[in-house]
């Protein structure tokens, strides 16, 4: 694993806030956008990501931790503008994640993860019976409890319902057209469009919605051009239901039932 921190991003959406990139080997193997549709594979970010993978830029975990400790208190910063939580593509590296959480203590870091994405044709409920998924869920929940916001990433509002029902972490969903007004998921959860796109002005550095651990709303993010076709199929519940990894058994239905997991025995 390699990491790179940009102390002042030039990204127009995030604004001039600190952002961290992690190498491709951190990306979960079961991420439904891994092979197609990942926005980070293209343009300047894609070039930067490749340079990080090849060792032409970036640093190791210890150097990242040292950099995080230099950030002023209450700094809003984003982990993983490309890449995912530290891990081997299957299991989260709990020790490395704990170190990041500890290093950023007193700051306001946030991230997004696909580490709860399940294998092809597996239901989410079946996946969560495995030790790998349960340990990943525990690590994500622990990070949130310790003050580092890790959002679970969904590829449709139905997928978001299933992830939100786990009560592990806040949820975001990539959708074809988020709109400008609040709406609801199929299960009735509130959906708030990303304020950057709904307002046309607000940037991540002055918003912080995705860094709010206690929110009950699903944040809807618009699909980039590179993944619009993929996400559109997810939203329609077509062939990609097999790829969205949380089919409830009805491959023709766009509604996906949230798994019934006893709160006392979730993980």
N, C-alpha and C positions, 0 to 999 in steps of 0.2 A: 504493500500500500504506500502511496505517495500522496502528498497534500500540497496545496499552494494557497496562500492567503493573499488577497488583494485588499489592502487597507482602505482604499478609496475607489470603489467600483465606478466605471464609466458607463455602466448599463443604464439606459434611460428609464427603465422600469424600476429598478431597485433604488436608483439615486446613489449618491456618493457614500455608501455604507460599506463596511468590511464584508467581504464574501470569501468563502472557502470552496475550493474545488478539490475533489478526491478522485483518485485514479479509477479507470474503468473496472479494475478487478474487484472493486467494492460493490459493483452493481449486482443485485440478486439475479440468479440464473432464471428464476421464474417470472421476472418482470415482464408483463405483457407487451411492453414497448421496447424491450431490449434489442430485438432484431430489426424492428421497423417502427418508425414514428417518433424516435427519441429526438427532441429538439436540440439536445446538446451535441449531437454528432455533426452539426452543420455550422457554417459561418465562422466568425472569429472565435467563438467559444469552442467549436469543434477543433480548430487549429491549436488552441491553448490546451485542450484536453489531450490531444495527441502528443504534444510536447511534454506534458506531465507524465503520460504513460511511458514515453521513451527516455525519461530521465533528463531531458534538456531544460527542465525548469522544476521548481518545487523542492520539497524537503521531506524529511521523515516525520513521524508522529511527535517525537520529543521537541523538534523545532517548532511544529505547529502549536504545541502546548505552551511553549515559551512565548510565542507571539500572542496567543490568546490572553495570557496573563498581563500583557502590556495594554490591553484595551481599557479605556476609562470605565469606571463603574456605570452601570445601566446602559451601556452601549448596545444598540440594536444591531445584530449581525446575522448573516445567513450562512449556514453550513450547507454545502452540497449544491452549488449552482449547477454543477455536473457531478456525477457519481452519487454514491449513497453513503449510508452509515458505515463505519469501519467494519469489515467482515470479509469473508472469503467467497461471497456469492451465494452461500447457502445459510450460514449461521453468522449472526452478528458477533463481532469480537467484543464481548462484554467488558473485558478489561480496558481495551482502548476507548470504548464509549464512556466508561466511567471516568477515565482520565480527562477526556474532553469536557465532560459535565463538570468535573471538579475545577479544571483550569478556567472555565468561563463563569465560575460562581460570581454572582454580583452583576453579571452582564445579562443581556436579554437575547440569547441565541435561539435560533429556530431552524428546523430542517424538515425535509419531506422524505418518506421512505416507502419502498416497495417490498420491504423484507417480510411482510405478511402476505405477499402474493403467493398463491398456491400453484402446484404443478398442473400441467394440462389435464383437463377432464376430471380434476379433483374438486369436490365441494370444499368450501371454506371450513365447514364443520369437520370434515374428515381430515383436512390438513392440520387443524388445531389439535387433533389427537396425537400428532407426532411430537417427539421431544424437541425437534428443531424449531417448529413453529411456536411451541409453548415457551421455549427459552427466548426466542426472539420477541415474543409478546411481553414477556416479563422484563426484558431489557428496555424495551420502548416505554413501558409503563413506569419503570424505575427512573429513567431519564426525565420524563415529564414531571414526576413527583419531586425530583431534585432541582427543578428550575430550568431545564433545557427542553424547549418545546419541540417534540417530534410529531409531525403530522403524518397520518396514514394517507397514502395516495390511492384514489379510486379513479376508474376510467368511465364511470357512468353514475347517475344518481342512485340507481338500484344497487350498484356495487357499494356506493357510499353508505347506503342503509345497512348493508351487511356488516361493514367495518365499524360503523358507529354503534351497532348493537353489542359489540364486544366490550365497549366501555374501557378501552385501552388508552386511547389518545384522541385528540381532535382529528377531524377528517377534512380533506380537500378532494374535489372531484374535477377532473378535466372533462369539459363538455363542449360540443360544437358551438353553441351560442348561449352564453350565460344570461344575456339580456341585461337590463339596467335596473330591474326591480327584484325584490325578494320573491322567492317562490317556495315550493315544497318538493321533497322527494316523494317517490311512490308510497313510502311508509308514513308520510306526513311530517318529516323533519324539515325545519326551516333551512332554506338555501339562500345565501347572500352572495351576490356576484362580487368578484374581486374589485375593490374600490378604484384601483388604477384604471380599469377598463370601463367601469360604470360611470366614473366621473370624468375620465379623460385627462385628469391632471395629477391626482394623488399618487405619490410614489411610495415604495415599500419603506423607505427610511423615515417617512412621516406618517405611515399608516400603522403598521405593527399588528394588523388583524391576525395574520398567520402565527404570530408569536404568543397569542392569548391561549393559554392552556385550558382554561376553564370554560371556553365558549361552547355553546350547544349547537351553534349553526354550522352547517356545511359551507365551506367557501368554494364557490364555483369559479374555476380558472378556464379561460378560453383556450381551446386547442390551437397550437401554433400551426403554421402552414404545413410543416413536416409531418404532423400527426393528425391533421384534420380528418382525412379519409378513414384512418384507423378508428379514431374516437367516434366518428359518425356511425360506424357499424356497431360499435359497442352500445351506443345510445339507442339504436333501433332494435337491438336484441337479435341481430341476425347471426351469421356464421361465427362472428367473433365471440358469441357466448361460450363457445368451447375454449376460447383463448383467454377469456376474462377470468378464468380460474375459480369462479364461485357459482357455477351452475347449480340450481336446486334440483335438477333432474328433468325439468321441462325445457328442452333445448329450443323450443319454438317461442317461448314466452319471454318478453323483455323484462318482466318483473322477476326479481330474484329474492327469494325469501331469506330473511336474516336467520342464521343458525340459532337454534335454541340451546344455549349453554348456561348451565346453572351458575349464577353469580358467585356462589361459594366455592365452586370448583372450576372456574374459568381456566386458570393456569396452575 
